[in-house]
Structure formats: C-alpha cells, structure tokens
Amino acid sequence: MEFKACQIAALIGGTVDGDPEATVSNFAKIEDARPGDITFLANPKYTHHIYSTKASIVLVRNDFEATETVNATLLRVADPYAVLSVLLEHASQALNPLPTGVEQPSFVADGVTVPEDAYVGAFAYVAQGVRMGRGVKIYPQAYVGANVEIGEGTIVYPGAKIYHGCKIGARCIIHAGAVVGADGFGFAPLPDGSYHKIPQIGIVTIGDNVEIGANTTIDRATMGTTTIGAGTKLDNLIQAAHNSSIGSNTVIAAQTGIAGSTKIGDNCMIGGQVGFAGHITVGNRVEIGAQSGIPNNVADGSRLMGYPAVGAGDFARQAVHLKRLGDLFARVAKLEKRSL
C-alpha cells in the first residue's frame, strides 16, 4: 500500500518540505533506505546520512536545517521518533489485522464469556471464572488461570502464562513466554537445615497500557499484591519478585532483577542488568545506568551508575581516575627511587 507525503502529513500533523506527491510503501533505517522508503532522523549522530540516503521521505524535527543538498522530501514534525511509532502502528494494523473468534482445539471453561471481537487461539487454556474485556486476544498455547481478569484490548501472546487470580489492565501486551503470578521465592529455614515453602496467597495487579517483554517473570505476592503501574514498559528477561511494586510510566531494560518488597517509583528509567536489593524504596524520576547495583533507598530524581551505585557524575570521575592508575603507580615508583 502506497502513501503520499501530503497524506502522511495530514495524518500526523506535519509539514511537507519538498515533493508532496512523493510516495512510500515501506520503512527503513536512514542508512539503508531505498526509493519508496520512509525513514527518520532523530539522533544527531546520524545527520550525515540524510545527505546520502536514498529514502523518498525523511521525518525530521521542525527546526532541522540542512547544510547540504537533501534529495529526499522532508516531513517536519515536533518529534520524529514519536511520529514514527504512530506510523508503524498504523502499518502494523494494516498488515497484521488482529484475529477474532475461538479456534479449536482450545479450552474455554463453562461460564466464561468471550466477547465477539475477542480471540482465543488454538491450544490456549482459559480457566473457570476468567473475565475478559472487549477485544482481548489470547494467542495459541497461552494459559489464563482461574478468576483472572483481563481488561479490554489486552494481548496475551503465545505461550504466556497468567496464574490464578491475577488482574491485568486494559490495552496491555504480554509477550511470549512471560509468566505472571508464579509463586514468590519464599522459604522458611528449619532447624535441620531444610526449607519449608511459605504459601504465596497474593496476586499480581497490572495497570492499563503496560507492556511485559518475552520471558519476563512477575511473582505473585506472599500476601496482598505485586503491582505494576499504568504505562510501565518491561523489557525481556526481567524478574520482579513477590510484593515488589513498580510505579507508572517506568521503563526497565532486559535482565534487571528486583528483589522482594522493593518499591520503584513513577517515571523511572532503568538500564539492563540492574540489580535491586530487597525491601528498599526507589523514588520517582530516577535514572540508573546498566549493570548497576542498588543496595539502599534512592531519592527522587537521582541519577546513578556503578556497583554499588553512586551518582552518575561520581562514577564518570572514578572511571577517569581508574584509567590513570597505571601512570600514577609509575610516578610513585619513580619518586620512591629518588627518595632512596
């Protein structure tokens, strides 16, 4: 399906700088684009590609100023990356229309109502007492346990598992292999050195517009609820332990581990492989660099890096000093020889 620059501009509220009749039918990276592709420029380090790209249309910021000739038609917008996400969503919906109906073989327990515009894929299991909103999509081999609630428009991709009693908000995406509501890691040590399992009788509650990456695991609470706030985005391979909570509009990259009863605030940005100790509180608007270790409470607005994590500025200075240690030791050795 082809679209003209003027049509796209009308859809996204952009301004055409160039040929309004330029047509595109595909998306591409700016350095790989060919005629008929639309691409974008959001990161300044890729600016040099705009003068050589073969793309027919490039999304740029309103204030972009070319220093050389640009052959492509420019679509000027406030935020090219955000606009690209909107266009990709439209394209995805056109290319991959969402299925409806109940495929066989699958199991839907008696008394469960599947809305007309919902979908249950082959080999999926929907247990007794499940309540699902309009437009819910449960893909093949997914498991939805007893008395689970799923809000309208939520997608549960193949192989995802939602244990009994958990509550999932509207317009969420749960990717393949994710597990919501498995038992928390709770064991009481006994005098003989063995461990007695502590029953985990809580649930997981997930707000609206949350995305949970592939093979991410969110444990149910021992008592009460493990909570993921509205608008939060979790990457693949994240572990959120029992009774932990993550606020609204927080983004967390892959392989992060959150220990039990830790609370993470709203609008945080957390890099990959970050480790959080248990029973700590991380404030709002916190930024944490990849592979950092967080052993203690973190104040609102902090920017941390390292293990144990320190202020980002301190971490950068420490890195510089570490690079100079070899020279410093050599200088000290010379001074010691002189003193002798």
Backbone torsions as a table, in degrees:
resi	resn	phi	psi	omega
1	MET	NA	129.4	-177.9
2	GLU	-101.9	147.3	176.1
3	PHE	-133.4	143.5	177.9
4	LYS	-89.3	156.8	178.9
5	ALA	-57.5	-40.7	-179.6
6	CYS	-65.9	-33.6	177.9
7	GLN	-69.6	-42.1	179.3
8	ILE	-65.8	-41.4	178.9
9	ALA	-59.3	-40.2	178.7
10	ALA	-65.9	-35.0	-178.8
11	LEU	-70.2	-40.1	-172.3
12	ILE	-105.3	-2.7	-179.3
13	GLY	73.9	32.9	-180.0
14	GLY	-99.2	177.0	179.6
15	THR	-117.8	130.4	-179.4
16	VAL	-83.6	128.5	174.8
17	ASP	-121.1	92.0	-175.3
18	GLY	136.0	-143.8	-175.7
19	ASP	-83.1	111.8	-179.9
20	PRO	-68.9	-15.5	-179.8
21	GLU	-93.6	0.9	178.1
22	ALA	-58.9	133.2	-175.2
23	THR	-114.7	147.9	177.6
24	VAL	-137.5	154.7	178.2
25	SER	-139.1	6.5	-176.5
26	ASN	-154.7	161.5	176.2
27	PHE	-107.3	150.2	178.0
28	ALA	-158.7	159.6	172.0
29	LYS	-69.2	150.7	-172.3
30	ILE	-61.5	-33.3	-178.5
31	GLU	-80.3	-17.3	-177.2
32	ASP	-109.3	-3.6	-170.7
33	ALA	-65.6	151.7	177.6
34	ARG	-123.7	169.4	174.8
35	PRO	-55.5	137.1	-176.1
36	GLY	94.3	-3.0	178.2
37	ASP	-100.2	152.5	168.4
38	ILE	-112.8	139.0	179.9
39	THR	-137.9	-171.8	-176.8
40	PHE	-147.2	158.5	174.8
41	LEU	-128.3	107.4	179.3
42	ALA	-119.9	-33.5	-178.3
43	ASN	-96.9	122.6	-176.5
44	PRO	-56.5	-26.3	-177.4
45	LYS	-70.0	-11.1	176.6
46	TYR	-99.4	6.9	-175.1
47	THR	-58.0	-36.5	-177.1
48	HIS	-61.8	-23.6	-178.9
49	HIS	-71.1	-22.0	-175.7
50	ILE	-68.1	-21.6	-179.3
51	TYR	-85.9	-11.3	179.6
52	SER	-122.4	-8.0	-176.6
53	THR	-61.8	146.3	177.1
54	LYS	-94.1	1.7	-178.3
55	ALA	-59.8	149.4	177.2
56	SER	-80.6	-33.6	-179.0
57	ILE	-135.6	138.3	176.1
58	VAL	-127.3	128.1	172.6
59	LEU	-79.9	126.2	178.9
60	VAL	-134.1	165.8	176.4
61	ARG	-70.9	155.8	-179.7
62	ASN	-57.2	-32.9	-174.7
63	ASP	-94.6	10.5	179.7
64	PHE	-64.3	132.3	177.6
65	GLU	-124.6	118.7	-179.6
66	ALA	-75.8	139.3	175.7
67	THR	-104.0	-7.4	175.2
68	GLU	-137.3	178.3	179.0
69	THR	-70.7	132.6	175.5
70	VAL	-112.6	122.4	-177.7
71	ASN	-81.5	-26.8	-177.5
72	ALA	-76.2	156.1	169.3
73	THR	-76.7	132.9	-179.7
74	LEU	-98.3	138.6	170.0
75	LEU	-111.9	110.6	-176.2
76	ARG	-88.1	126.7	-178.8
77	VAL	-140.6	167.7	-179.3
78	ALA	-68.4	-40.3	-175.7
79	ASP	-142.8	98.5	-176.1
80	PRO	-58.2	-38.4	-177.2
81	TYR	-67.2	-42.4	178.4
82	ALA	-65.4	-41.4	179.3
83	VAL	-65.2	-39.2	177.8
84	LEU	-58.1	-41.7	-179.7
85	SER	-62.1	-36.9	177.8
86	VAL	-66.0	-45.2	-179.9
87	LEU	-64.6	-40.4	178.5
88	LEU	-63.9	-36.1	178.4
89	GLU	-64.7	-43.9	177.1
90	HIS	-61.1	-43.2	-178.8
91	ALA	-66.0	-41.2	180.0
92	SER	-61.7	-42.4	179.6
93	GLN	-65.2	-35.0	179.4
94	ALA	-73.0	-38.4	-176.7
95	LEU	-83.1	-30.1	-175.7
96	ASN	-129.2	72.7	180.0
97	PRO	-60.3	139.9	-176.6
98	LEU	-72.1	136.8	-178.3
99	PRO	-75.3	163.9	174.9
100	THR	-136.6	165.1	177.0
101	GLY	93.7	176.8	-179.3
102	VAL	-113.7	114.9	178.6
103	GLU	-82.4	156.1	176.6
104	GLN	-121.4	143.0	2.6
105	PRO	-83.0	133.6	170.5
106	SER	-149.8	168.1	179.7
107	PHE	-123.3	123.3	172.3
108	VAL	-124.8	118.5	-174.0
109	ALA	-62.4	151.3	176.6
110	ASP	-57.0	138.0	177.9
111	GLY	91.2	-11.3	178.2
112	VAL	-83.9	127.3	179.4
113	THR	-94.3	123.2	175.7
114	VAL	-101.8	110.0	-179.7
115	PRO	-55.5	154.2	-175.7
116	GLU	-57.5	-35.0	-177.4
117	ASP	-94.5	8.5	177.4
118	ALA	-87.4	175.5	-177.1
119	TYR	-146.0	135.9	171.6
120	VAL	-128.3	115.0	-175.1
121	GLY	-79.8	168.1	-179.5
122	ALA	-58.8	139.8	178.1
123	PHE	67.4	10.1	171.9
124	ALA	-77.8	156.1	-179.9
125	TYR	-127.7	121.4	179.1
126	VAL	-119.7	112.3	-169.7
127	ALA	-82.3	174.9	-178.1
128	GLN	-61.6	140.5	174.4
129	GLY	82.6	2.2	179.1
130	VAL	-68.6	138.1	175.2
131	ARG	-121.0	123.3	-179.1
132	MET	-125.8	141.3	-179.7
133	GLY	-82.8	178.9	179.5
134	ARG	-62.1	142.6	174.0
135	GLY	74.0	8.4	177.8
136	VAL	-66.6	138.8	179.5
137	LYS	-122.3	116.9	178.8
138	ILE	-114.9	108.1	-171.8
139	TYR	-81.4	168.4	-174.8
140	PRO	-53.7	142.6	175.1
141	GLN	67.8	12.9	172.4
142	ALA	-80.5	154.5	178.7
143	TYR	-123.8	127.4	177.1
144	VAL	-123.1	112.9	-172.9
145	GLY	-76.5	175.7	-174.6
146	ALA	-59.1	136.9	172.4
147	ASN	63.3	21.0	173.9
148	VAL	-73.0	143.6	174.5
149	GLU	-112.6	130.9	180.0
150	ILE	-128.1	122.3	-177.4
151	GLY	-74.0	165.8	-174.3
152	GLU	-61.6	141.5	175.4
153	GLY	77.7	2.4	-179.3
154	THR	-77.0	143.3	-179.5
155	ILE	-115.2	128.2	176.0
156	VAL	-114.7	106.7	-172.2
157	TYR	-78.6	169.8	-172.1
158	PRO	-54.6	135.5	174.0
159	GLY	79.4	-1.9	176.3
160	ALA	-72.3	150.5	-178.2
161	LYS	-127.4	127.7	175.6
162	ILE	-120.4	111.8	-176.1
163	TYR	-73.4	167.9	-173.5
164	HIS	-54.0	141.3	170.1
165	GLY	80.0	-6.3	-176.5
166	CYS	-74.8	155.8	-176.6
167	LYS	-122.2	120.8	-177.7
168	ILE	-113.7	132.2	-177.0
169	GLY	-75.2	-171.0	-179.0
170	ALA	-83.9	148.9	173.7
171	ARG	57.3	33.6	174.8
172	CYS	-88.9	160.9	174.1
173	ILE	-127.9	122.0	178.2
174	ILE	-117.0	111.7	-171.1
175	HIS	-81.2	169.6	-173.9
176	ALA	-55.4	135.3	174.9
177	GLY	81.8	-6.3	177.6
178	ALA	-67.9	148.0	179.1
179	VAL	-126.5	119.6	179.9
180	VAL	-114.0	117.6	173.3
181	GLY	98.8	13.8	172.0
182	ALA	-66.4	162.2	-178.4
183	ASP	-60.3	140.7	170.7
184	GLY	-68.2	160.6	-176.0
185	PHE	-85.6	81.3	-176.2
186	GLY	-125.6	117.4	-178.8
187	PHE	-142.2	135.4	178.5
188	ALA	-98.0	124.8	178.6
189	PRO	-70.1	139.6	-179.7
190	LEU	-107.9	160.1	-177.8
191	PRO	-56.0	-29.9	-178.7
192	ASP	-82.9	4.3	178.6
193	GLY	92.3	-6.2	177.4
194	SER	-86.3	178.6	-177.7
195	TYR	-126.5	138.5	176.6
196	HIS	-104.8	125.5	-178.6
197	LYS	-65.8	131.9	175.3
198	ILE	-91.6	118.4	-179.5
199	PRO	-57.0	139.1	180.0
200	GLN	-107.4	100.5	-171.0
201	ILE	-106.3	5.6	177.2
202	GLY	-84.2	-165.2	-178.6
203	ILE	-136.3	-178.0	168.7
204	VAL	-116.7	134.3	176.1
205	THR	-119.6	125.2	-178.0
206	ILE	-119.6	129.0	-178.2
207	GLY	-75.3	-176.6	-179.6
208	ASP	-72.5	152.4	172.1
209	ASN	60.0	35.6	177.3
210	VAL	-97.8	141.8	173.4
211	GLU	-118.7	131.0	-178.3
212	ILE	-119.4	121.5	-173.3
213	GLY	-72.0	168.5	-179.1
214	ALA	-60.6	135.7	176.3
215	ASN	62.6	19.1	171.1
216	THR	-81.1	145.4	-178.1
217	THR	-124.9	132.2	178.8
218	ILE	-125.6	111.1	-174.2
219	ASP	-79.6	146.0	174.9
220	ARG	-70.5	156.9	-179.1
221	ALA	-74.7	152.2	171.1
222	THR	-61.0	-49.8	170.7
223	MET	-140.5	148.3	-179.4
224	GLY	83.7	-132.7	-173.7
225	THR	-146.4	142.5	163.4
226	THR	-87.3	131.5	-167.6
227	THR	-125.0	134.3	171.7
228	ILE	-118.9	120.1	-174.2
229	GLY	-75.0	162.5	-177.7
230	ALA	-59.2	140.0	174.7
231	GLY	79.2	0.1	-178.5
232	THR	-77.7	144.9	-177.9
233	LYS	-123.4	120.1	179.3
234	LEU	-110.5	130.9	179.5
235	ASP	-75.2	-173.7	177.8
236	ASN	-71.3	154.3	168.3
237	LEU	58.8	43.1	174.7
238	ILE	-105.0	144.3	176.2
239	GLN	-117.6	119.7	173.6
240	ALA	-113.2	115.1	-172.2
241	ALA	-81.5	176.0	-174.3
242	HIS	-61.2	139.8	178.2
243	ASN	64.7	10.9	172.6
244	SER	-77.1	163.6	175.7
245	SER	-144.0	141.6	177.6
246	ILE	-123.4	131.5	-175.0
247	GLY	-73.5	-164.5	-176.4
248	SER	-86.1	146.0	172.8
249	ASN	55.6	36.6	174.6
250	THR	-101.0	140.1	178.7
251	VAL	-116.8	134.3	-176.7
252	ILE	-133.2	126.7	-177.8
253	ALA	-83.8	172.1	-168.0
254	ALA	-60.1	151.6	171.5
255	GLN	67.8	17.9	173.1
256	THR	-77.1	142.3	178.4
257	GLY	-121.1	127.7	-177.8
258	ILE	-117.2	114.0	-176.2
259	ALA	-75.7	169.8	-172.3
260	GLY	-59.7	141.1	174.0
261	SER	65.4	14.1	175.0
262	THR	-82.9	140.1	-178.0
263	LYS	-115.9	123.6	177.9
264	ILE	-112.8	135.2	-171.2
265	GLY	-81.0	-164.2	-177.7
266	ASP	-85.6	152.0	170.9
267	ASN	55.7	36.8	176.0
268	CYS	-91.3	155.6	175.9
269	MET	-127.4	116.5	-171.3
270	ILE	-125.1	124.4	-178.0
271	GLY	-74.3	178.5	-177.2
272	GLY	-72.4	150.9	174.5
273	GLN	61.9	26.7	174.0
274	VAL	-79.2	139.5	178.1
275	GLY	-115.2	127.2	178.8
276	PHE	-108.6	128.5	172.6
277	ALA	-68.7	165.2	-177.8
278	GLY	-81.2	157.3	172.2
279	HIS	60.6	35.8	174.7
280	ILE	-118.8	166.0	-179.7
281	THR	-122.0	125.9	176.9
282	VAL	-109.5	127.0	-173.2
283	GLY	-71.9	-170.0	179.1
284	ASN	-84.2	152.9	174.2
285	ARG	58.8	33.4	179.1
286	VAL	-88.6	139.3	175.5
287	GLU	-118.8	129.3	-176.3
288	ILE	-130.6	125.8	-179.0
289	GLY	-72.7	159.8	-177.2
290	ALA	-58.4	145.9	176.0
291	GLN	64.5	20.9	177.3
292	SER	-81.2	153.9	175.0
293	GLY	-113.7	126.6	-174.8
294	ILE	-114.4	97.9	-176.8
295	PRO	-92.3	-15.6	-172.2
296	ASN	-133.5	174.8	177.3
297	ASN	-59.2	150.6	-179.4
298	VAL	-127.0	130.8	-176.9
299	ALA	-76.6	158.9	176.4
300	ASP	-52.9	139.8	172.3
301	GLY	75.8	6.8	-178.5
302	SER	-71.5	151.1	173.0
303	ARG	-125.8	112.8	-170.8
304	LEU	-123.3	152.3	172.9
305	MET	-150.3	156.1	170.6
306	GLY	98.4	178.0	179.2
307	TYR	-136.9	118.0	-12.5
308	PRO	-64.2	152.5	-172.1
309	ALA	-64.2	140.3	175.2
310	VAL	-130.1	175.3	176.5
311	GLY	-56.1	143.7	-175.2
312	ALA	-57.9	-38.6	178.3
313	GLY	-64.7	-42.7	177.8
314	ASP	-62.9	-40.2	179.9
315	PHE	-62.4	-42.4	179.7
316	ALA	-63.1	-41.6	178.9
317	ARG	-66.2	-38.9	177.6
318	GLN	-62.4	-39.9	179.5
319	ALA	-61.9	-41.3	178.0
320	VAL	-63.1	-45.5	-179.6
321	HIS	-63.1	-38.0	179.5
322	LEU	-62.7	-38.2	178.7
323	LYS	-63.6	-27.5	-176.0
324	ARG	-92.4	-1.2	-175.4
325	LEU	-61.2	-39.1	-179.8
326	GLY	-59.6	-46.9	178.3
327	ASP	-63.5	-39.2	-179.1
328	LEU	-63.3	-43.2	178.6
329	PHE	-63.2	-39.2	179.6
330	ALA	-63.7	-42.1	179.1
331	ARG	-64.5	-41.7	178.9
332	VAL	-63.2	-40.3	179.6
333	ALA	-62.1	-41.4	177.8
334	LYS	-62.7	-42.8	179.7
335	LEU	-63.1	-38.6	179.7
336	GLU	-65.1	-39.6	178.3
337	LYS	-63.6	-40.7	179.1
338	ARG	-63.2	-38.0	-177.5
339	SER	-69.1	-22.2	178.2
340	LEU	-80.9	NA	NA
